[in-house]
Amino acid sequence: MKMKLWYIMLLLVYLGLGLGLVEMAMGKEVSYDGRSLIINGQHTLLFSGSIHYPRSTPQMWHSLIGKAKEGGLDVIQTYVFWNIHEPKQGQYDFSGRKDLVKFIKEIQAQGLYASLRIGPFIESEWSYGGLPFWLHDIPGIVYRTDNEPFKEQMQRFTNKIVSMMKEERLFASQGGPIIISQIENEYNTVERAFHEKGVSYVKWAASMAVGLQTGVPWVMCKQDDAPDPIINTCNGMRCGETFVGPNSPNKPSLWTENWTSFYQAFGDEEYIRPAQDIAFHVALFIAKKGSFVNYYMYHGGTNFERTASAFVTTKYYDQAPLDEYGLISEPKWGHLKELHAVIKLCSKTLLSKEQTSFPLDELHQAYVYGDYNSEECVAFLVNSHMKDVTVQFHNVSYFLPHNSISILPDCKNIAFNTAKISARFTEPSSIARAAHGSHQNPRFSLENTIALSKGMNYISLLSQTVGLVDSGAYMESKVAGLRSVTIEDNDLRIYSWGYQVGLVGEKLEIYSDVGARNVQWNKYNVPRSFLKPSKNLLILLEEENGNPLGISIDKVLRARACGLVSESHLPPVRSWVEEKERQGKNGKHHSLKRVSPSIQLRCPRGKNISHILFASYGTPSGNCESYAQGSCHAFNSKTIVEQACLGKGSCSISATSENFGDPCPGLAKTLVVDAQCK
């Protein structure tokens, strides 16, 4: 055996493939203990982001994953969407946007890990929770319980996906990127409805998954009774406060869904979660021994075709760090990137040293890893209240803004505060509204007075479902669509009613080359990303505007880059990394010196800063959405910024009097810059 292995290694080196491929071919061992996931014997602290392959196009995958990696992520997480892969029983589709293998291989190509949430029930605001509707027609089936017809179909599809991954050698144990998998999804929310059959179903699902022998750990999210060796994990916005922890001391604390905003439903107001709030709860989770955080979503994308669940819009989690179009959304993306950098700067200490916690006073808390007097010491100073405060930590005063956490990589100097945003800003996307029935109140009625002629009258009503339900117990008994039609006249006659499924255009197959010849078409503008070299066809169903010629399709661009930073802001985390590396080369380990805070401006790829719209160093009012010069203003502000930034794709400007002079001695000063990209 040793001779054969030596021969293979020698041959690979001879072919120029190197030892990296040998390591990949031999695979990685993934296990866990009470502190974290362990990859090849090393405890690992991981940041992950959800990017769902069918909610974007294959042409976008490389860019999306690349931007996630640049933002400091280690893992890409995705669900597996059963109903698009098996639209008809026994007929599979893994083409185009459904090419799961291609997506996982793109993650691997960019050097990241993958988290595969097989489900196969996923919810995810996806039509029917990802379950194929043909399940409904199987005699005696009851979804997601100890029911033999459902378990048979669930096991068959789960085995199908696992077998595909194994055939392509995509599990980490085979040298692939998949380090963790999930079975079921938030089952605890419906378990009680199924009584004892819910409990036995959980045990069955866990046993079935482990029996597939993937060589990587399995998780169940929001499942406190997850059987060993399945890891129970947390979903939500505040897992640092709400998670009761793993159900065994031998399991790590993992956060599988940190909601970066919330999905948009027709009739509901849009929810925007601030970057500061996300950063606060991530820092708190890490401070309390968390070791895996996944952002749901990191890129939400688009619910194409009819894949959205009831009342959910096509735009999905547009307020994520990457917006619907895959563009970087600031300040969320940049602020979290800084947070990831400072946590990784401390990861060795966080994973190897004991944690202690103690109150700084009656209302504020400190979490410390390591010995304060040693070279390896990390501190989290927590202010979870609505007032700013100055606290004492080892006889040194530290200012903590309200609702914030300061991270001290050496237990002495603050490198990051969750409330201090020095990341650049970009303008938000516009939001379209219309009146509809709401997600909370789905029933919708239409009343209208009509004129009826003598004799036979034909009345046609066009109704469209807004997606099937995606969660809840006994989903197989729930239907969607038009429920009833009542026609009243003075004679109180009873009228018969028929229901025709589908549109005439669908029956004519006007989306095909042959069917398209049977109708008269008008010309439209087409999104560039959807264009083929030839034979492009766009079909629109529009009821509200009336005239389809009034519909326009615009190209979405990020044309501005804006930043705000004050003298009280912290320098970029990379300055800590560079200084620590420099001291390490010199064999010295002293307290790291403070670097001046700076604005980081960056245009989208392929564009440069063409014009400085506004620049003021002094006391400007407002923020990047609305700003004005204050009573204190350095008149050379715009000139200095233009010299540093014009013609460049990105630039950095320190907010110091050495750069701009001191227009108002004794006052704290701020720098605001708004730039045009072209």
N, C-alpha and C positions, 0 to 999 in steps of 0.2 A: 504493500500500500504506500509506503514512504517513497519507494522508487517511482511509482506511477505518478504521485503528486509532484515529485521533483522534476520528472520528465515533462509534465504539463506546464509547470512554471517556467522551465527552461525554454520550452517551445514558444510560449507566449512572449517572453522577453525577446527571443530571436525574431519573432514576427513584428516587434516594435509596439506591442500592445501594452507593455508595462505591468507593474504589480498592482496598479489600481484596478485593472480588470480582473486580476486574480482574486482580489479582495471582494469585488462585486460578485464574481461567480460563486465564491464560497459563502456569500451572504453575511448578514449581520444578526447577532443575537439580540432580541428585544425582550426585556423582562421588566419587572418593577419591584419596588419595595415601598415602605411607608413614606419615602421622601419624594421620589420621582420615577419617571420611566428611566430604564437603564439600557443604553444602546452600546453594545460591544464592551460591556463592563463599566461604562462611564455614566454616572448620574447626569441627567440632561434637563435643562430648563428650556421650554419651547414656547414660541409664539406662533400661532396658527391663524389662518384666515379662510373663511368659506367663500369659494368661487364655484358656482354650479355650472357644469359644462353645457347643459341644454339652455341655459339662460343667456348665453353669448354664442358667438360663432367661432368655428375652429380658427378662422383668421385672427381672432382677437386673443386666443389663449396664450400665445407666446408673450404678447405685450402685457396682458393682465398679470401673468405669473411673474414676469420680470419686474413689474412695478411693485408687486407684493414682496418680492425678495429685496428690492432696493429699500422698501419701507421697514425692513428688519424682521420679516417673517421667516420661519424655519419650515413651516408645514402648510400645505394647502389641503383644506377639508372639503369634501363634497358628499352629497347624498347620491344614491343610485335610484333612478326614477323608473320603477317597474312598468308603469302603464305606457311609457313611450317605447320601451324596449320589447314589450310583448303586447301590442295593441289587440291582437287576436291570439287566442290560446294556442300555444305551440309555435307561433310565427314570430321570430325575433328580428329586431332591427337595431343595429349598432352603427348606422351610417351617419355621415354629416355631423350635426350638433350632438348626435347620440353616441358618438364614437368614444366610449368610456376609456378604452385601452389607449387610444391616441392621446387623450387628455392626461392620463396617468403618466404616460411616457414623456409628455412635455414637462410635467413636474419634475420627473427624474432627470431630464436633460438639463434643467436649470439648477440641479444640485439641491433640490428641496425634498423633504419628506412628504408623504401623503397620508391623510386620515380618511378612510373609506367607511361611510355610514350606509350600510347596505339596507337597513330597515327590516323588511322591504316596505312596511308602512313608514312614511316619512313626515306626514302633515305638510310642513314647509309652504303653506299657503298655495299648494299645488293641487290641481283638480283631483278630487277623490283621495287626497292624501297620498297620491302615488300608486294607489291600487288600481289595477285594470278593471274596467266596469263589467267585463264579462264574468268576473267572479260572482256577480250578483245572480247569474243564471244557474249556478251550480246548486243542485238540490240539497237542502238541509244545511247550507253553509251559514255560519255566524262568524263574522270577522273578529280577529284578534282575541280569541279565547281558546279554551281547551276544546276545540271542535275539529274533528278529524278531517273533514273536507278542506277547511281553511289551512290547517297545519300541513296537509299534504302539498298544497299549492305553494305555501310560503317556503317550505323546505326545498321544494323542487327549484324555485327561482333563486333562493339563496345559494344553493349548491351550484347552480348555473353560473352565477357571478364569481363565486370563489374559484370554480374550475377554470374560468376564463383568465382570472388573475394568475393562477398557478401556471397555466399553459404559457403565459407570456413572462413568467418568472418576475412578477411584480411585487410579491410580498418581500419584506426586508430579509426574511429568513432565506430567500432565494437570491438575494442581491438586488432586489427592487426597492422602491421608495416607500411602500405601504408599511407603516410602523404600528398602526392601530386600526381596529375595525369596530363598528357598532352594530348591534342587533336590536330590533324594535326601536321605539322612539317615544319618550315621555309617556310610557304606559301607565305610570302611577296615577295619571289624571283620569283614567277610565277603569282601573283595576277593580275598584269596589263595586262597580256596576255588574261585574261578572261573578262576584262572590268567590266561592272556593275555586271555581274554574279559572278565575283570573290568576290566583296564586299558582295553581298547577301549570298554567300556560307560561308564566314567567320562568319557572324551573325548566320546563320543556325547551323553551327558546334558548335559554342559556346553555343547556346541555347539548342541544343541536348545533349551536354555533361553535362551541369548544371542540365538538367532535369532528369538525371539518379540518382541524389540524393545519391552521394557516401559519403557525410559528410566531404569531404576534398576539398581543393582548386584545381582549374584547372589552367593550364598555356598554353600559346601559345608562342613558341620560335620564335624570330626574327619577331614578328608580332606587329608593332607599333600601329595598330588600333584594337587590341584585345578588344572586347566588355566587359564591366563590367558584372560579377565580375571576368572574366578571367584575369590573370596576364600576361603581356607581359614581356618576358625575353630576355637575351642576349646570343648569341653564338659567339665564336671567340677566338682569342688569347690575345686580349688587351681590354677587356670590361671595364677596369678602365679608358681607354682613349676614347673608341668609343661609349659606351652605352649612349644614350641620356637620359636614365632613364625611370622609369615607366610612363605610360600615365595617371596616376592619383596620386595625393599626398597621397591617401589612400592605395597604393600598394607598396610592398617592392621591393628592387633592388635585383634581382636574376640572377645568371649566370649559365645557364643550360648546356653549353658546353664550357669548357676551354680545348682547344686542346693541349694535352701533347706532341704530335708530329704531324704526318700527315700520312694518309694511303699511302701505297706503291702501285704504278701502274707499270705494265710492261713497260719498256722503259724509266722510269723516275729515276732520282737520288733519293736516300733515304734522307729524311729530318729529321734532328735530332735537337730537340729543347732543349737548355740547361736548367738544373734545375734552374739556377740563373734567367733566363728570366721568367719562370713560376712563381717562388716565387715573383719576382718583381711585376708582374701584379696582382697576388692574393692580395698581401699586399696593392697595390694601390686601388684595388676595395673595400677592407675592409675599408681602410682609408676614402674612399668617400661614406661611409654608405651602402656598400654592406653587405648582411647578409647570402647569400647562394652561395656556389661555388661548381660546379660539374666538376670533371676532366673527359674529354672525350678523350681517354679512360684511366681508371685506370688499366684495363687488357683488351687488345684487343683480344687476343686469335687467333683462326683459322677459316677461312671461309671453313668449311668442304663441301664435295660433290661439288655441283655446285651453291653454294649460293652467291658467290662474284659477284658484278656487273661488267660491262664492263671494262676489262683490270686491275682489282684490283687483287692483289696477294692473295694467301691463307693465308699468314702471315699478320695479321691485327694489326696496331699500336704496333709493336713490341718494340718500344722505350718508352712505357708507364712505370709507376712505377713498374708494374708487367709485365714481358715480355710474349711472346707468350706461353711459357711453364708454366707460373704461378710462375716463379722464381723472387725473388726480384731484381730489377735493380737499382744499385747505380751509382751515388749519388742521383738520382732523388727521390727514395722512402724515404731515410733517411733525405734529406734536407727538403722535404715537411712535413715530420713528425715533425721536429723541428719547422717549421713555424706554423703548426696546434697547437702545444703545447703552443707557445707563444701567439697566438691569443686567445686561450681558457683561458689562464691565465688572459687575459684582458677582456674577454667577458662581464662580469657584467658591467664594466665601459663603454664599447663600446655601450652596448644596453640601458643604463640608463642615460647617460650624453649627454649634447649637444656637437655638434662638431663645432669647429671653425677652420678656415684655414687662413694662412697668409704667405707672402713670407719671406724667410730667407735672401734673397738678390734678385738680379734681375733674377736669373736663378733657384733658389731652393725654395722648398715649405715645409711648416709644416702643418700637420693636427693634432689637439689636441682635446681630449675628456676629459672633466672635468676641474677642477681648478688646476693650476700648484702648488699652495700652499696647496692643500688638499691631503689626503691619496689616493683618487681615481682620478688618472690622467694618461692618455695614450697618447703618442706622436708618430707620424710617420714623420720622416725626409726624404725628397725625393730629390734624385739627379738623374734626368732623362737624364743627359748629358754624353758625352763621356770622360770627364776629372774628375779625383779625385779632391776632394775639402774639405776644412775645413770650417765649418759654425759655426755661433754663435747662440745658442738657450738659451735664458734666461741667457745671459752673460757667458755661458759655451761653450768651443770649442768642436766640434764633427767632426771627420774625416769621410767623406762619400766617399767610392769608387765610380767610375763611374757606371752609370746605376744601382743604388742600393737604397734600402730603409732601414733605421734603425728603429727598433721598440723599444720604451722605455716604459716598462710597468708601471714605476713610474714617467715618464717624466724627469728622471734624468740619469738613467743608461741604456746603450744599452744591450738588451738581445738577439737580433737577427738582422743580416744584410743579406739581400737577396743575396748578392754577395759572402758572406763568407761561403764556404762549408767546413764543418769539418766532413761530413758523409763519411763512408767508400765507397770504389769503388769496383766494380766487373767487370771482363772482359766482353766485349760486345759479343753478339752472332755473328757468321759469316753470311755473306750474299751471296747468290748465284745469278748469273746473266745469262741471255740469251737475245739474240736479238729478239725483237718482234715489232709489230706495237705499237705505244704509246697511252697513254690515251688522249693526246692532239691531236694526228693525227691518228685516228683509222683506216683509210683506208690502206689496205695492199695488194700489188699485187705480184704475182709470175709469172715470165716469164721463160720458159724453152724450149729448142729445143728437139723434140722427133722424133724417127723413126717410120713411119707408114707402115704397111704391106699392100699388095694388098687385096682388099676385105674389110670385116667388121673388124673394130678395136674397142675394148672396153677400155676406159680410166677411171680409178677409182681415184678420188681425195678424200682424207680424210680431212675434215675440222672440226674444233671445235670452237664453240663460246667461247668467253672469258667473258661471263656474259651478262645479259641484262642491259639496261639503268636503272638508279636508280633515275632520277630526270628530271625536265623540264616540260614545259607545253605540253599538248596533247601527253602524253606518249603512249596512245593507238594506235597512228598512226606510232610509231617507231618500226622497226624490226631489228633483228640482224642476223648475219651469212653470208654465202657465197652469194654474190649478183649476180655474172655473171661469165660465162666461155666462152671464145672465143678461137676457134681453127682455125688457119690460115694455108693454104697451097698454093702452087703455083696456083692451079686451083680456089681458092677463093670459095670453096664449103661451103654450110651452113650445119652445123651438129646439130642434135637434142641432147638435154641434159636432163637427168632425175636426180632427187634429192631423195636419200634414206635417211630417218632420222634414226639415231641410228647405233650402231655397231652390227656385227654378234654375238659377245659375249653376248650382251644384249638380243638379240632374243633367244639365246640358254639358257639364264638364268644361266650362268655359276657361278653366285654368290649363287645359290641354291645347295643343296646336290645332287639332281638329275642331274641338268645341268652340275655340275662340273665333272661328270663321262664321259662327251662327249669330253673332251679335254685332252691334255697331259700337265702336270704341272711340273714346276721346283721348287726347294726348295729355300726359302728366309729367311732372318732374319726379325723378327717382333718386333715392338715397345712393350715394356713390358706393358705399360698402356692400350693397346688395346687387350691384350691376354685374352682369356677365358680359363676356366679349360680344355676344349677340343674343337675339331672341329674348329680350327682357320683357316681362309682363307684370303689371301691377294691377291688382283688383282691390277696389275700395267699396265698402258698404257704408254709406253715410246717410243718416236720416235727419239729423238735426239742422244742418246748414242748408239743406235743400239742393243747392247748386253745387255739384262736385267740383266745378271749375274754380270755386272759391277756396279750395283746399290747397295749401302750399306745403312743401317739404323743404326744410332748411338744413344746412350743414351746421352742426354744433361745434363750436370752437371755444377754447379758452384763450381769450385775447388779452387778458390782464394778469399782472402779478403784483400783489401788494403785500407790504409787511409793516409791522409796528413793533418797536422794541424800546424799552426805557432803560435807564441806568440801573434800575433795580432788577432787571431781568438777568437770567443766568446765561453764561456763554454756551455755545454748542457743546454737546457731550463729547464730540470728537476731539475737542481741545484737551479734555481730560485723558482720552485714550493716547493721543500723541505725546503728551507730557509724561504719562506713565511709561510708555514705551521708551522715551528718551532717557528717563531716569533708570529704567531697567538696564539699558545698554551701558550706562555709566556705573552700574553697580550701586546706585544710590536709591534710597527709599525715604524721601522726605515728604512733608505735606505738599500737596500739589498747589502751584501758584494760580491765582485767579486771572482769567483772561477776560477781556472786555466783551460784553454782549454785542451781537451784531445781527443785522437783517440779512436773511438769505432769500434772494429773489431767483426764481427759475421759470423760464418759459417752457411750454410744451416742446417735445422733441421736434427738431427741424425749424424752430422759430427762435428769433433773437429779440432782445429788447431794442425797440425802435424809437421810443419816445418816453420821456419822464413826464407823466401827467401832473404829479404833485410830489414835492419833497419839502419837509420842514423838520429841522432840528431845533428844539426849544420846548415850547409848551403847546403843541397843536391840540385841538379839541377833536373829539369823536374817535372813529376807528376806520378801518378800511372800507366800510360801507358808506360812511359819511364823515368827512373831515374838513377842517379849516385851520388856517394859521392862528396861533394864539398871540398873546401880548408879547411873548418872548419868541423870537425867530431869528435864526442865523441866515442872513441874506445870501450867503453863498451855498446854501443847502442843495439847490437844484444843480448848480454847476459841479459841485463835488460828486454828487451821485451820477450825473451824466458822464463824467470822466471815468468813473469806476465801472459803469454798467452798459453804456450804449454799444450796440453791435455784438453783445455777448449773449449766449444762451442762458447763463446764470452769473450771478455776482454776489459778493458779500461786502457789506459796509459796516464797520464798527461804529457804534453810537457813542463817540467820545469827543471831548473838546479838542483833543489833538487833531482830529480830522476837520472839525467844523469851527473851531474857535469856541469861546465861551460867551454866548450872547446875554446871559443873565447869571452872573456868579452867585452861588449860594442856593440856587433853585435846582431841583431834580429835573432832568431833561429827558425828552422822548424824541425818537426819530420815526417819522412816518414817510413811506415811499410808495407811490402808486405808479406802475410802469405799464406801457403798452407793448405787446408782443406782436411781431409781424414776420 
